[in-house]
Amino acid sequence: MKRIVYSMEPVGRTGGRVYLRMLHEATADDVEWRTVPDHKRTYRVRRWRKLRHLARLAPSIRTLHGTTGTFVWDDLSLLLFTPEMRARTVFLLHHYEPLQHDSAPVEAMLWEHLFRMLPQCAAVVCVAPYWAEFLRARGIRNVRVIYNAFDMTEIERARGFDRAECRAEFDLPPDAIGVYAGKAVHWKGIEEVSAALAGGPRLRVITSGSNTIGFDGAHYDVERERYLRLLCACDVGVFLPRMREGWSRCAAEALLLGLPCLIRPVAGLGDLATLTGQPAPDLGRLPTQVRERAATRQAEAKAAYEALARFDLNYFGNAWGDLLAQVA
């Protein structure tokens, strides 16, 4: 008989939603997932979005008060749980970044209240050692790290794409160096990368995602298959976020597909850079660094690939399956 686990609905394209969707899929043989709608990304106006989300979610949370089963929760609405519900909850923290607060100053107070409640949870999972230490520094002891995982069958198929065809698909001439800078959204450092590489001969900055910053360079908001072909077409990854990320899926997938990278060692990205041996970018000499990294594409790709390939779906399913069994 499958155990029942409740979560927010895993809709959306953020790293956190991809992680939750992968968790549902990896444990589907043993878990009956029941979901609550996640409204917070449906509002056109960002200001007070989190407060509107909590108010709209409150009735749904109340209907869960008498249920049995386990909760995997990654949302501020843990504040609406009863203590008994929190005792059956695995809280999932991807990252905590005040730059993203859309309901300041109230949102910061809500997060501090949440951190005080986390010791009541059965466990807290985060996706990088940095965030485990962040939580332990706040007195939260029941913390474990379960990294982002990757469908290695999909990755191996993408590694077999014809690179010349991919480059032609995205209009990259043979002598150009395609620099993948990640998702064109706020606080990812796209503007810094673009400015530092502007005017560099043969250097083309490439981004993906929803383009909330209005980046006017080579941007592609494409489905998964073409996104992987886009990575295959590029030569180097440069990740320069201002925000404290979890463990960037964009950067990890670039490395898995053979791109040597330059990674600013901020929060979880610092853990990823250390694990895979990627140096930090230097804005003062970024064009030179990019050309140097492009020349190491084949030499360094194997070590980074091997460091990440162990985080496959078996690793992920086993880690989460063991944890959910313990909590149940």
C-alpha positions in Angstrom: 0.0 0.0 0.0 1.4 3.4 -1.0 2.0 6.0 1.7 0.2 9.3 1.3 2.3 12.5 1.1 1.0 16.0 0.6 2.9 18.8 -1.2 2.3 22.0 -3.1 1.5 21.4 -6.8 4.8 21.2 -8.7 3.9 23.6 -11.5 6.3 26.1 -13.0 9.9 26.1 -14.4 11.9 27.4 -11.4 14.6 25.1 -10.0 12.4 24.5 -6.9 9.4 23.3 -9.0 11.7 21.1 -11.1 13.1 19.5 -7.9 9.6 18.9 -6.5 8.3 17.5 -9.8 11.3 15.1 -10.0 10.6 14.1 -6.4 7.0 13.1 -7.3 8.2 11.1 -10.3 11.1 9.4 -8.5 8.9 8.1 -5.6 5.7 7.4 -7.6 5.9 3.7 -7.1 5.8 4.0 -3.3 4.0 7.3 -2.7 0.5 8.6 -3.5 1.1 12.3 -3.9 -1.8 14.7 -3.1 -1.3 18.3 -4.0 -2.5 21.8 -3.0 -2.6 24.5 -5.7 0.2 26.9 -5.7 -1.1 30.4 -6.7 1.9 32.6 -5.9 3.2 32.6 -9.5 -0.2 33.5 -11.0 -0.4 37.1 -9.9 0.6 39.7 -12.5 1.5 42.2 -9.8 4.4 41.0 -7.6 3.9 43.5 -4.7 2.2 41.7 -1.8 2.1 38.5 -3.8 3.2 36.2 -0.9 0.5 37.7 1.4 -2.2 37.2 -1.2 -0.9 33.6 -1.7 -1.1 32.9 2.0 -4.6 34.3 2.3 -5.8 32.3 -0.7 -4.2 29.1 0.6 -5.5 29.3 4.1 -8.8 27.4 3.4 -6.9 24.6 1.6 -4.5 24.2 4.6 -7.5 24.0 7.0 -8.9 21.1 5.1 -5.6 19.2 5.7 -5.8 19.6 9.5 -7.6 16.3 10.1 -5.7 14.2 7.5 -3.1 11.5 8.1 0.0 11.1 6.1 3.2 13.0 5.6 3.9 16.5 4.2 6.8 17.6 2.0 6.5 21.4 2.1 8.6 24.1 0.5 6.5 27.2 1.1 5.8 29.9 3.7 2.4 28.4 4.3 4.0 26.0 6.8 3.1 28.9 9.1 -0.5 27.9 8.7 0.1 24.3 9.8 -0.8 23.0 13.3 2.1 21.8 15.5 0.9 18.2 14.9 1.1 18.7 11.2 4.6 20.1 11.3 5.7 17.1 13.3 4.8 15.0 10.1 6.5 17.5 7.8 9.7 17.4 5.8 10.4 21.0 5.0 12.4 21.6 1.8 14.5 24.8 1.7 16.0 25.6 -1.7 17.4 29.0 -0.7 16.5 32.1 1.3 17.1 35.3 -0.6 15.7 38.7 0.7 16.4 40.2 -2.8 13.4 38.2 -3.9 11.0 39.4 -1.2 7.9 40.9 -2.9 6.0 41.5 0.3 8.6 43.5 2.3 8.9 44.3 5.1 6.3 41.8 6.3 7.8 38.9 4.3 11.1 39.1 6.2 9.3 38.8 9.5 7.3 35.8 8.2 10.6 34.0 7.2 12.1 34.6 10.6 9.0 33.1 12.2 9.3 30.2 9.8 12.9 29.5 10.9 11.7 29.4 14.5 9.2 26.8 13.6 11.5 24.5 11.5 12.8 22.6 14.6 9.2 21.3 15.0 9.4 19.5 11.6 10.4 15.9 11.3 13.3 16.9 9.1 14.5 19.8 6.9 16.1 19.1 3.5 18.2 21.5 1.6 20.0 21.1 -1.7 23.6 22.3 -0.8 25.9 22.2 2.2 25.9 26.0 2.4 22.2 26.0 3.3 22.6 23.2 5.8 25.1 25.3 7.7 22.8 28.3 7.3 20.0 26.4 9.0 22.2 24.9 11.7 23.5 28.4 12.6 19.8 29.2 13.4 19.6 26.3 15.8 17.9 23.9 13.4 19.6 20.5 13.9 17.5 17.9 11.9 18.9 19.0 8.6 20.1 16.9 5.7 21.3 17.6 2.2 19.7 15.9 -0.8 21.2 17.4 -4.0 19.5 18.3 -7.3 19.3 15.1 -9.3 19.5 14.5 -13.1 17.9 12.1 -15.5 21.2 10.6 -16.8 19.4 8.8 -19.7 18.3 12.3 -20.9 21.7 13.7 -20.3 23.5 10.9 -22.2 21.1 11.4 -25.1 21.8 15.2 -25.1 25.6 14.6 -25.0 25.1 12.6 -28.2 23.6 15.6 -30.1 25.4 16.7 -33.2 27.1 19.8 -32.0 27.5 21.4 -35.4 23.8 20.9 -36.1 23.0 22.5 -32.7 25.2 25.5 -33.4 23.6 26.0 -36.8 20.2 25.8 -35.2 21.1 28.7 -32.9 23.0 30.7 -35.5 26.4 30.2 -33.9 29.1 30.4 -36.6 32.1 28.0 -36.3 34.5 30.7 -35.0 32.1 32.2 -32.4 32.3 31.3 -28.7 28.9 30.8 -27.3 28.7 31.9 -23.6 25.7 30.6 -21.7 24.9 32.9 -18.9 21.8 31.1 -17.4 18.3 32.3 -17.1 17.5 35.9 -18.0 15.8 36.8 -14.7 16.5 39.2 -11.9 19.7 39.0 -9.8 21.3 36.3 -12.0 24.1 38.7 -13.2 23.2 38.6 -16.9 23.7 42.3 -17.3 27.2 42.1 -15.7 28.2 39.2 -17.9 26.9 41.0 -21.0 28.6 44.3 -20.2 31.9 42.6 -19.4 31.9 40.7 -22.7 30.5 43.5 -24.9 32.7 44.2 -27.9 34.7 41.1 -27.4 35.3 39.6 -30.9 33.6 36.3 -31.5 31.9 36.3 -28.0 28.2 35.8 -27.9 26.2 35.9 -24.6 23.3 33.5 -24.7 20.4 33.3 -22.1 17.3 31.2 -21.6 14.1 31.3 -19.6 11.3 33.9 -19.2 13.5 37.0 -19.7 12.0 39.1 -16.9 14.9 41.6 -17.3 14.3 42.4 -21.0 17.7 41.1 -22.1 18.1 42.2 -25.8 20.8 39.7 -26.7 20.6 36.1 -27.9 17.8 34.9 -25.7 15.8 31.7 -26.1 12.7 30.8 -24.2 12.4 27.2 -25.4 11.0 23.9 -24.4 13.2 21.3 -22.7 14.5 19.5 -25.8 15.7 22.7 -27.5 17.1 24.0 -24.2 19.4 21.0 -24.1 20.3 21.6 -27.7 21.1 25.2 -26.8 23.5 24.0 -24.1 25.1 21.6 -26.5 25.7 24.5 -28.9 27.5 26.7 -26.4 31.2 26.6 -25.4 31.4 28.1 -21.9 29.1 28.8 -19.0 29.4 32.0 -16.9 27.3 32.2 -13.8 27.5 35.5 -11.9 24.5 35.8 -9.6 24.0 38.5 -7.0 21.4 36.3 -5.2 22.2 33.4 -3.0 21.1 30.4 -5.0 20.4 26.8 -3.9 22.5 24.6 -6.2 22.0 26.0 -9.7 20.4 23.4 -12.1 21.4 25.6 -15.1 25.0 25.5 -14.1 25.0 21.8 -13.2 23.4 20.8 -16.5 25.8 23.0 -18.5 28.7 21.1 -16.8 27.0 17.7 -17.5 26.8 18.6 -21.2 30.5 19.4 -21.3 30.7 23.2 -20.8 33.7 24.4 -18.7 32.3 27.1 -16.5 33.2 30.2 -14.5 31.1 30.3 -11.4 30.8 33.0 -8.8 31.1 31.1 -5.5 27.9 32.4 -3.9 26.0 30.2 -1.4 25.1 26.8 -3.0 26.9 27.8 -6.3 30.1 27.9 -4.2 29.5 24.2 -3.3 28.8 23.3 -6.9 32.0 25.1 -8.1 34.1 23.4 -5.4 32.7 19.9 -6.2 33.3 20.3 -9.9 36.6 22.4 -9.8 35.3 25.4 -11.6 37.1 28.8 -11.1 35.5 32.1 -10.3 34.9 34.8 -12.9 37.0 38.0 -12.8 35.1 40.8 -14.5 38.3 42.7 -15.2 39.6 39.9 -17.5 36.4 38.0 -18.3 36.9 37.9 -22.1 40.3 36.3 -21.6 39.0 33.9 -19.0 36.2 32.8 -21.4 38.6 32.1 -24.2 40.9 30.2 -21.8 37.9 28.1 -20.6 36.7 27.4 -24.1 40.1 26.0 -24.9 39.8 23.5 -22.0 36.4 22.1 -23.1 37.5 18.6 -23.7 40.2 18.4 -21.2 38.1 19.3 -18.1 34.7 18.0 -19.1 35.2 14.5 -17.9 36.0 15.3 -14.2 33.1 17.7 -13.8 30.7 15.2 -15.5 31.9 12.4 -13.2 31.4 14.6 -10.1 27.8 15.2 -11.0 26.7 12.0 -12.7 26.4 10.2 -9.4 23.4 12.4 -8.5 21.1 10.4 -10.7 17.5 9.4 -10.3 18.5 6.2 -8.3 20.4 8.4 -5.8 17.5 10.8 -5.5 14.8 8.2 -5.2 16.7 6.2 -2.6 17.6 9.3 -0.5 14.0 10.6 -0.5 12.5 7.1 -0.2 14.5 6.4 2.9 13.7 9.7 4.5 9.9 9.5 3.8 9.9 6.0 5.2 11.6 7.2 8.4 9.2 10.0 8.8 6.1 7.8 8.2 
